Amino acid sequence: MAGTKIPMAELTQLYSEKDDIYLPVLEEHVLWRNEYFPNISSRAAWNQYQAVIDDPQLQHWCKKENGHTQSIIDCRSWKVFKEAIDRAYRYLTNEDVALERATVTLPVILRIGQNIKEKFARGAASLCIYIRIDFNANAQVYLQSKERMEVEIECGTMFIVSGYQRHCLTGDGVVIAFQIDLPSISRSEALNKIDELQSDESIFYSAVAQPISRPLPSFECIQEKINWLDHRAYKRYRRLECPVIKKYLLENDNPQLATQSEKEIVRRYGNQASVTESHCFHLKEHISVLTGQQCLELVRFVDDNISSAVIDSVDDFPEYQVDVSPELFAQLVGKETCQAVLNLPKTLDKSLSHEKSSRLGYSLFLRLYSEETRSLIPFHHDISDYTCVIALNDQSDFSGGDFIMLNGDNLEKAAWKQGEALLHSGNLIHGVSKMNAGKRYSLVMFADHVE
């Protein structure tokens, strides 16, 4: 029926609860970063406030459990509080924060004791505001965060701190404290469900995960999303930002000039460190397996069937490949050639020729590299026992696109000639450098022992 809308989650098997929520950038979020504003209060104002606070005739102070003193003085009419509210309001407005449902807790006066040990705690609302009103130049007040550096709250300064970060005040001084709740961009109920085992980051993300209109996401869902974001950032670094990737895969520098430290970085892209001597990688090059005509037929098949729908597990970018079964491959190149390709692992591992050797399972695919499609692939090792890469066109047909491998202790380029195979064990660390022009076609076969 025209116009009928179907939830996307019902049309894909990729759906996960974590995909329903958006997590903002942590350090840039207005409810996470700390901000300070100097000269909110003055020395002259302190002379007035101190007279009220220290008046021996007034019994305004009561002891808190942690030893700090907290006033029941109503300081809402004090100039410093009014100006602090105006300054916070202007700050949040400039940060484009929706304030239509924002609320402020009543301000309290805290007398920080120098010898008092304060506990780290989160706020009861989105933002905690602290204004140091005393002007005792010989004393210091510090804001300590569980996971951040200690900062000094100087005389007359206002600090805005995330209520989702565990923090405390230490030192010796007098502070006005209040909190701001911003229900339009966060859920304060996250602070009411605090578990000491949950990190500040998880509490924060639970509160600000978009859309706010939906119920509070579970901490398990938030952690799954955080893990996904961390993994994505890790893969992006491995693909584009690692200096060794930039040098040898993006800028196409000569890999033979790699230093030992650079080669060690490449080695960490694979699992060679855990490979025993008996399973050490092997490599064979210059194995002629396909004719020029067979290569052309496979190139045409790639051009007719190429797709970017599948995402590569190596770097989360489209594979730009066409999967082919052994049966289809036999139709394209002939049964005899197909069997010759399937037998290639035997040239690496002589035990495969033994009658009692385990059978092999095969995965074959045709891949395209170009500036417009997949331009490179970072260093990695294959999830296979044996890998065979067959060039379907010559190096002269494109620029860049070198097969670069860590061969023993040497970082080097592999040979690339139409119809020739490069055969290696799956734990060989390798990558393909950035394509600068033309198209690079290859046939790749993974072979694994089958029980």
Long-range contacts (C-beta under 8 A, 24 or more apart in sequence): 16-224, 17-217, 17-221, 17-224, 18-221, 18-224, 18-225, 18-228, 20-214, 20-217, 21-209, 21-210, 21-211, 21-214, 21-217, 21-221, 21-222, 21-225, 22-209, 22-210, 22-211, 23-205, 23-208, 23-209, 23-210, 23-222, 23-225, 23-226, 23-229, 24-208, 24-210, 26-201, 26-204, 26-205, 29-204, 29-208, 30-92, 30-95, 30-97, 30-185, 31-126, 31-127, 31-162, 31-163, 31-164, 31-182, 31-185, 31-186, 31-204, 31-207, 31-208, 32-162, 32-164, 32-165, 32-204, 33-162, 34-143, 34-145, 34-148, 34-151, 34-159, 34-160, 34-161, 34-162, 35-91, 35-159, 35-160, 36-151, 36-153, 36-157, 36-158, 36-159, 36-160, 37-87, 37-91, 37-157, 37-158, 37-159, 37-160, 38-154, 38-156, 38-157, 39-156, 39-157, 40-80, 40-83, 40-84, 40-87, 40-131, 40-156, 40-157, 40-158, 41-80, 41-131, 41-132, 41-133, 41-155, 41-156, 41-158, 42-156, 43-135, 43-155, 43-156, 45-79, 45-80, 45-133, 46-133, 46-134, 46-135, 46-155, 49-75, 49-78, 49-80, 49-133, 49-174, 50-134, 50-174, 53-109, 53-111, 53-174, 61-111, 66-116, 66-117, 66-118, 66-119, 67-113, 67-116, 67-117, 68-110, 68-111, 68-112, 68-113, 68-116, 68-118, 69-110, 69-111, 69-113, 70-108, 70-109, 70-110, 71-108, 71-109, 71-110, 71-111, 73-109, 74-106, 75-107, 75-109, 75-176, 76-106, 76-107, 78-176, 80-131, 80-133, 80-176, 81-107, 81-131, 81-176, 81-178, 84-129, 84-131, 84-158, 84-176, 84-178, 87-158, 88-127, 88-129, 88-158, 88-160, 88-180, 91-160, 92-180, 92-182, 97-182, 97-184, 97-185, 98-182, 98-184, 98-185, 99-182, 99-184, 100-184, 101-182, 101-183, 101-184, 102-180, 102-181, 102-182, 102-183, 102-184, 103-180, 103-181, 103-183, 104-178, 104-179, 104-180, 104-181, 105-178, 105-179, 105-180, 105-181, 106-178, 107-176, 107-177, 107-178, 108-176, 108-177, 108-178, 109-174, 109-175, 109-176, 109-177, 110-169, 110-174, 110-175, 110-176, 110-177, 111-173, 111-174, 112-141, 112-169, 112-170, 112-171, 112-172, 112-173, 112-174, 112-175, 113-172, 114-139, 114-171, 114-172, 118-144, 118-168, 118-169, 118-170, 119-168, 120-144, 120-146, 120-166, 120-167, 120-168, 121-166, 121-167, 121-168, 122-163, 122-164, 122-165, 122-166, 122-167, 122-191, 122-194, 122-200, 122-203, 123-161, 123-162, 123-163, 123-164, 123-179, 123-191, 124-163, 124-179, 124-188, 124-191, 125-163, 125-179, 125-180, 125-181, 125-188, 125-191, 126-162, 126-163, 126-164, 126-179, 126-180, 126-181, 126-182, 126-185, 126-186, 126-188, 126-207, 127-160, 127-161, 127-162, 127-163, 127-179, 127-180, 127-182, 128-160, 128-161, 128-162, 128-163, 128-167, 128-177, 128-179, 129-158, 129-159, 129-160, 129-161, 129-177, 129-178, 129-179, 129-180, 130-158, 130-159, 130-161, 130-169, 130-175, 130-176, 130-177, 131-157, 131-158, 131-159, 131-175, 131-176, 131-177, 132-156, 132-157, 132-158, 132-173, 132-174, 132-175, 133-174, 133-175, 133-176, 134-173, 134-174, 136-172, 136-173, 139-171, 139-172, 139-173, 140-171, 140-172, 140-173, 141-169, 141-170, 141-171, 141-172, 141-173, 141-175, 142-169, 142-170, 142-171, 143-167, 143-168, 143-169, 144-168, 144-169, 144-170, 146-200, 147-200, 162-204, 163-191, 164-190, 164-191, 164-200, 164-203, 164-204, 164-207, 165-200, 165-204, 166-200, 183-212, 184-212, 185-212, 186-212, 187-212, 187-216, 189-216, 190-216, 195-219, 201-226, 202-226, 232-316, 235-315, 235-316, 238-269, 238-315, 238-378, 238-379, 239-315, 239-317, 239-376, 239-378, 242-378, 244-379, 245-378, 245-379, 245-431, 248-404, 248-411, 248-433, 249-376, 249-378, 249-379, 249-404, 249-431, 249-432, 249-433, 249-434, 250-376, 250-433, 250-434, 251-434, 252-400, 252-402, 252-433, 252-434, 252-436, 255-404, 255-411, 255-412, 255-413, 256-410, 256-411, 256-412, 258-411, 262-411, 263-406, 263-409, 263-411, 266-379, 266-406, 266-411, 266-429, 267-406, 267-429, 269-378, 269-379, 269-380, 269-381, 269-429, 269-431, 270-379, 270-380, 270-381, 270-406, 270-427, 270-428, 270-429, 271-381, 271-427, 272-381, 272-406, 272-427, 272-429, 275-427, 279-425, 279-427, 281-424, 281-425, 281-427, 281-428, 282-348, 282-349, 282-424, 282-425, 283-405, 283-407, 283-422, 283-423, 283-424, 283-425, 283-428, 284-347, 284-348, 284-422, 284-423, 284-424, 285-414, 285-415, 285-420, 285-422, 285-423, 286-415, 286-417, 286-420, 287-344, 287-347, 287-420, 287-421, 287-422, 287-423, 288-419, 288-420, 288-421, 289-337, 289-340, 289-341, 289-344, 289-390, 289-419, 289-420, 289-421, 290-333, 290-337, 290-390, 290-392, 290-418, 290-419, 290-443, 291-419, 292-418, 292-419, 294-332, 294-333, 294-334, 294-337, 294-419, 295-391, 295-392, 295-393, 295-418, 295-419, 295-441, 297-332, 297-333, 298-332, 298-333, 298-366, 298-392, 298-441, 298-443, 299-392, 299-393, 299-441, 301-332, 301-366, 302-366, 302-367, 302-368, 302-392, 302-441, 306-368, 306-373, 308-373, 312-374, 312-377, 314-377, 314-378, 314-380, 315-377, 315-378, 317-374, 318-373, 318-374, 319-365, 319-367, 319-374, 320-367, 320-368, 320-369, 320-373, 320-374, 321-365, 321-366, 321-367, 321-368, 321-444, 322-365, 322-366, 323-363, 323-364, 323-365, 324-364, 324-365, 324-366, 325-364, 326-362, 326-364, 329-364, 341-388, 341-390, 341-421, 341-443, 341-445, 342-445, 342-447, 344-386, 344-388, 344-421, 344-423, 344-445, 345-385, 345-386, 345-388, 345-423, 345-447, 347-423, 348-386, 348-423, 348-424, 348-425, 349-386, 358-449, 358-450, 358-451, 359-449, 359-450, 360-385, 360-386, 360-447, 360-448, 360-449, 360-450, 361-447, 361-448, 361-449, 361-450, 362-445, 362-446, 362-447, 363-445, 363-446, 363-447, 363-448, 364-443, 364-444, 364-445, 364-446, 365-443, 365-444, 366-392, 366-441, 366-442, 366-443, 366-444, 367-441, 367-442, 367-443, 367-444, 368-439, 368-440, 368-441, 369-398, 369-401, 369-432, 369-435, 369-439, 369-440, 369-441, 369-442, 370-398, 370-435, 370-438, 370-439, 370-440, 371-435, 371-436, 371-437, 375-434, 375-435, 376-400, 376-401, 376-431, 376-432, 376-433, 376-434, 376-435, 377-431, 377-432, 378-431, 379-404, 379-406, 379-429, 379-430, 379-431, 380-429, 380-430, 380-431, 381-426, 381-427, 381-428, 381-429, 381-430, 382-426, 382-427, 382-428, 382-446, 383-426, 383-446, 384-426, 384-446, 384-447, 384-448, 385-425, 385-426, 385-447, 385-448, 385-449, 386-423, 386-424, 386-425, 386-426, 386-446, 386-447, 386-448, 387-423, 387-424, 387-425, 387-426, 387-428, 387-444, 387-445, 387-446, 387-447, 388-421, 388-422, 388-423, 388-443, 388-444, 388-445, 388-447, 389-421, 389-422, 389-423, 389-442, 389-443, 389-444, 390-419, 390-420, 390-421, 390-422, 390-442, 390-443, 390-444, 390-445, 391-416, 391-417, 391-418, 391-419, 391-420, 391-421, 391-422, 391-441, 391-442, 392-418, 392-419, 392-441, 392-442, 392-443, 393-418, 393-439, 393-440, 393-441, 394-418, 397-438, 397-439, 397-440, 398-435, 398-436, 398-437, 398-438, 398-439, 398-440, 399-435, 399-436, 399-437, 399-438, 400-433, 400-434, 400-435, 400-436, 400-437, 401-432, 401-433, 401-434, 401-435, 401-436, 401-438, 401-440, 402-432, 402-433, 403-430, 403-432, 404-430, 404-431, 404-432, 404-433, 405-429, 405-430, 405-431, 406-430
